[in-house]
Amino acid sequence: MSIQELEDLKYPIGKFQFPESCSQTEIENGIHTICHFPQVLRETVQYLNDEQLNTPYRPDGWTVRQVVHHLADSHMNSYIRFKWTITEQEPTIKAYDEKAWAELSDARYDAIEPSLLLLTALHLKWTNLLNNLSEEDMSKAFVHPQNGNKIQLHENILLYAWHCNHHLAHIVNISERMNWD
């Protein structure tokens, strides 16, 4: 497999690019994606068996099971980052080692249903929060400790809409390549 083929498997919808500016329509579309993601994910994985869930989406990549659990972990962290940013002045967020979390036993072996349920409840709360942000809230920023970048909340909405679609594409692509329909 070529380097480009591996890169395409790793980033099936391309890498996220922070926008120079962000329209209200883009923000609304991002919130819509976040809102509906748990149902779309559930529909995508609901008939997968354990063997399929334990299949990596790419060589040396996470299994479908690990991806689903990663989504719950990542989105919980993002939701908390939104709340910190709304309630504190440019907080430095807590980073986490997503690769190490994906190697923990819950991510490697547990059923995906708890993470699907968690995502459903979390995204309901998250969407309600996002739909009630003021323009002032949208422009508030947190600081990422690994690179010192300030990320405004409207940018983080677009990042997490991309994150939903990015990992969904991993699962859809492996399902298509393996003819799991």
N, C-alpha and C positions, 0 to 999 in steps of 0.2 A: 504494500500500500504506500502510495506516495505521501510526501509531507503535505501537499495540498489536499489530498483526500482525507488525511487525518485532521487537518485544520477545518475542513468542511464538516466533518463529523462532530468536532468539538464546538464549532460555532455555526450551526446550521442556518441561523438567520442573520449571521454576521455579528461582529463585536458591537457592544453598545458604545455610542458616541454621545457625550453630553452635548446638548444643543446650545447654540449661542443665545437663542431666545426660544421662548415657549409660548405658543398660543393657547387661548382658553379652550379651543377645540381639541388640541393635543392633550391638554390636561384632562378634559372630560373623557376622551378616548382611553387614556391611561387608567382612569378610575373605573371606566366600564370594563376594561380587561381585568383589572384586579377584582372587581365585583364578581364577574362570571367565571373566573378561573377555576375555583374549586369544583364546580359542576362539570366544566369541560374536562378537567383532569380526571374526575371520577368516571366519566363516560369513556375516557380513553383507556383506563386501566382496569375497569371493573371485571372484565372477563379473562384477565391474564392469570395464568396458574403460577405456582411457585417456581417452576423451571424458567418460565418467561420472566418473572419478576427478578430472578437471580442472574439474568443475562446482562452483561455490560452493554451499554449503548454504543461503545466504541472500544477498540483495543486499549487496554490499560485505563479504561474509564470506569465510572461507577455503574453499578447495576441499576436496573429500573427501580428496584426496591430502595436502594440508597438515594436515588434521585427524589423519589416521593418523600422520604423522610427528610432529606436536605431541604426541600421546599418548605416543610413545616418549620424546621429550625431557622432557616433564613428569614422567612416571612414574620416569624415571631420577633426576631431581632429587629427587623425593619419597623414593625409596628411600634415597638418600644422606642426606637430612635425618633420616630415621629412625635411621640408623646414627650420625650425629653426636649426635643427642639421647640415644641410649642410652649413648654412650661419653663424653660431655662434659656439663658442668654448664650447662644452659640456653644452648646455643650460639646465636649470632646466625647465621642461615643465610645463604647466598649467594642473592640473588634473581637472576633472569635476565629478559631482555626477550623474552617469548614471541612477541610480534608481530614483532620483528626476526628471531628464529630462524625463524619461519614464512615469512619472505621470503627466506631463504637458498636457494641453488640446490638443495641436497639435499631440502628440504621442498617446493619448487615442482615439481621435475622427476624426482627419482629414483623408481624402482620402490618400491612399498610393502612388498614381501616382506621386505627386511632389517628394517624396523621391526616387521613382524608377528612375525618370528623373535625379534627382540630383546625384544619384549613378552612372548612366551611364556617365554623363559628368565628374564627379569627378574621376572615375576609369580610364577614358581615359587620363586625365591629370596626374593622379598618375602613371599609367603604363608608360607613356612617361618619366616622371621624373625618375622612377626606372630603366628603360632600359638605361638611360644615366648616371647612377652613376658610378664613377670610383671605383677601389678597395679601394683607400684611403677614398672615401666617404662612402663606405659600412662599413668601420671600425670605422667611427665616431659614437659618442654615445651621448645620452641625459641622463639626470638624472631624475628619477621619484621622485617627492616630497614626496609621501606617504611612500616610503620605502628606498629612497636613492640609489636604484639600478641604475647602468649605463646599458643602453640597446643600443647595437650597431644596426645600421640600418639593417644590414643583418639579425639580430635576429628579428627585428621588422617586416621585410618582412614575415618571417616564422610565427610569431605571428598572423599577420593579414590574412595570407592565412588560418591559423587554424580558426581564428575568422569568416571568411566567411563560411567555411565548418561547423563549430560548430552551427551557427544560421540557416544555411540552413537545417541541420539535424533536428533542432527543428521543422521547418515548415514541412519538409517531413514526419517526424515521426507522428506528430499530424494528418496530412492529411491521412496517412495510417491507423492509429488507428481509425479514424472517417469515413473511407471509402469515402473520398471526391473526388474520381476520377470520 
